[in-house]
Amino acid sequence: MINMANDIPAWAAILVIFFLLLGSFIIVVGTLGLVRLGDFYQRIHGPAITITLGTGSVLIASMILFSSTHERLVIHELLITAFVFLTAPLGAMMMMRAAVYRGRRQQQRDESK
């Protein structure tokens, strides 16, 4: 693993650095959104974007790194990326729907008192 740094071509190193920095920036922005935004409905957008774009960028960087050092196409990360892209927005949508449903139930209970 230590010798891998010497085996990386310059073009691959530049792409890996770019995607890692992009993914890190997106994850930090999503985290700040989670911390700073007011209510649940605003806070859910930060992690949803972070999971899809930030994780996708990190996985693309991993795919480029291992494909360039192993001299063959490594596509495990593409499968992980596709799974994350499909499940993360659905999970966020289901949490938002559950929150709306819970808010409506609480409002109906308050009205019936």
N, C-alpha and C positions, 0 to 999 in steps of 0.2 A: 504494500500500500504506500510506503514511503517513496519507492522508486517510480510511482505512477506520475508524480509531478514532473519528472524528467522526460516522460514518454508522451506528454500531451503536445500536439501540434499547436502552433501559435494561433491559428484561426479558431481552433476549438477552445483554447483558453480564453480568448476574447469573447466568444459567444457564451461560454459558461459563466464568466464574470458578469456579462451583461444580464443574463437571465436571473442569476442569483441576486444581483443588486435590484433588479426590477421586482422580483418576488419579495425581497426583503422590504422594499419601500412600500409595496402594496399591503403587506402584512402589518407594517407599522401604522399606516394610515387607517386600516381597518380596526386595529386595536385602539387607536386614539378615538375613532368614531364610537366604539363600544363604551369607552370610558366617559366621553364628554357629552354624548347625546342624552336627551332628557328621559323619555319614556321608552317602554318596550318596543313599540312599533318603529321608533326611529333607531333604536339600538340594534335591531335585528339585521339591518342592512349592512352594517360594518362587517360582521362575521360572514355573512353570505357572500359578499364580494371578495373578502379575504380568502375564503376557502376555495372559491373557484379560480380566481386569477392568480393569487399568490402561490397557492399550491401547484397550480399548473405551470407557472414559470419555474419553480424549483424543480419540478419533475422533468421539464424540458431540458434544463441545465444538466440534470443527472443523466438523461438519455444521451445528450451530446457528449458528455464526458466519457461515459462507459463505451459508447459506440466508437469513439475515436481511439481509445486506448486498447480495446479488445479487437479492433480491426474487423468487426462484424456489426451488423445492425442489432442493437439491443432495444426491444420494443416492450419490455415489461412495463416501463413507465407510461407508455401510451395506454395500456389497459387500465392502469391505476388512474391516469388522468381522465379517461372516459368515464370510469366509475364515479370519480369525484364530481365531474361536471354534471352527471346525471342525477346523483343523489343529493348533493348539497343544496341546490335550489329547491328541490322537492321537500327536503327536510325543513328549510326555512319557511316555505309556504305553509307546510302543515303546522309549524309552531305558531305562525301568524293566525291561521284559521282557528287553532285551539284558543288563542288569546281572545280573538273576537267572540267566539262562542262563550267563553268563560265570562267576558265582560257583559254580554247580553243576558246570561243567566243571573249574574249579580244585579244587573239593572232591573230585571223582572222581580227578583226577590225584594229589592228595595221598594219597588212600586207596590207590591202586595202588602207591605207592612202598614 
